[in-house]
Amino acid sequence: MGSPTRCSVIVPTYNRRRLLELTLTSLARQTLPGDQFEVLVVDDGSSDGTAELAQGFADRLDLRYFFQSDEGYRLARARNVGIEHARGDICVFVDSGVLLHSGCLRAHVDDHDATPHPRVVNGYVYCFNLDNDDAQRIRAFVDLDDLDATIAAMAARGAWPDLREPFYTRYTDHFGHVPAPWLMAWGCHLSARTEQLRSVGMCDEAFRQWGGEDLDLAYRLHRDGARFSVNRAAASIHYPHEKDHGDNARSARQNYRYIAGKYRTPITRLLTEVPRVDFGTLNEVISDRGLPSCAEYLARGRAAG
């Protein structure tokens, strides 16, 4: 597999050449020394020159490029290719178009080094939204040549904060104590230990449309003892791009029903109530209804059987 390194950055992509270029450029500016991380670009069948773009960074990054044929939406498989080939102790998942502060990878590595316990660490994602609100204003505000200064300005102004900020404010940045912390672990920018990702079975490749495959993985990491938090020093910008919120919401609801049926616990069944119950308040619903944790519920079932 080659020499091990501190972290493996896994970047799945599909026909987002320009967004991938911005992400790779931000990775080439990291303060973490280049011999301490690798970048794995996993291409889900692009036809826009993505391969040539990725290979053009070979002199600036320890980068490996993987291609899988275009057989529909296979993000879960793309992430698994990255996990399977990772040489790092830590996998950092970053979507195309997520632009990283120069200290981002250092923050992820330091966070995992700080405790022997397995962790799921959210990066802080400015400008993430569901329906491209303020896209023109965000593009005008972001200085692509100085992301650190842009992020500092956003933090100082409280501009376009992470969509999960109300949750973090309510439950603190170390939110592993809530019943379902996995609901806030989104694959656009997070990290976990490679060994644990492999031991829980990696991503479920049955997810063949947008939404939920990251939550499904995070749920299994949670059940396996991972502790959840956000690291604000691992800051990033979700650069605006075209999306169809309506289609995404519909496919996500189908995937949530799949998760609910897959695990069959009172907490996972709540996903069938989305969007009536939103992720930000779902932990309150769990407490208000007095629902047992998934581990408690399954243990009761085994005892009764």
Secondary structure as GFF3:
##gff-version 3
##sequence-region A 1 305
A	DSSP	beta_strand	5	13	.	.	.	ID=ss1
A	DSSP	alpha_helix	17	27	.	.	.	ID=ss2
A	DSSP	three_ten_helix	34	36	.	.	.	ID=ss3
A	DSSP	beta_strand	37	43	.	.	.	ID=ss4
A	DSSP	alpha_helix	50	55	.	.	.	ID=ss5
A	DSSP	beta_strand	63	67	.	.	.	ID=ss6
A	DSSP	alpha_helix	75	85	.	.	.	ID=ss7
A	DSSP	beta_strand	88	94	.	.	.	ID=ss8
A	DSSP	beta_strand	98	100	.	.	.	ID=ss9
A	DSSP	alpha_helix	104	113	.	.	.	ID=ss10
A	DSSP	beta_strand	119	126	.	.	.	ID=ss11
A	DSSP	alpha_helix	135	141	.	.	.	ID=ss12
A	DSSP	alpha_helix	147	157	.	.	.	ID=ss13
A	DSSP	alpha_helix	165	171	.	.	.	ID=ss14
A	DSSP	three_ten_helix	181	184	.	.	.	ID=ss15
A	DSSP	beta_strand	189	193	.	.	.	ID=ss16
A	DSSP	alpha_helix	194	199	.	.	.	ID=ss17
A	DSSP	alpha_helix	213	223	.	.	.	ID=ss18
A	DSSP	beta_strand	227	238	.	.	.	ID=ss19
A	DSSP	alpha_helix	245	263	.	.	.	ID=ss20
A	DSSP	alpha_helix	266	269	.	.	.	ID=ss21
A	DSSP	three_ten_helix	270	273	.	.	.	ID=ss22
A	DSSP	alpha_helix	279	289	.	.	.	ID=ss23
A	DSSP	alpha_helix	294	304	.	.	.	ID=ss24
###
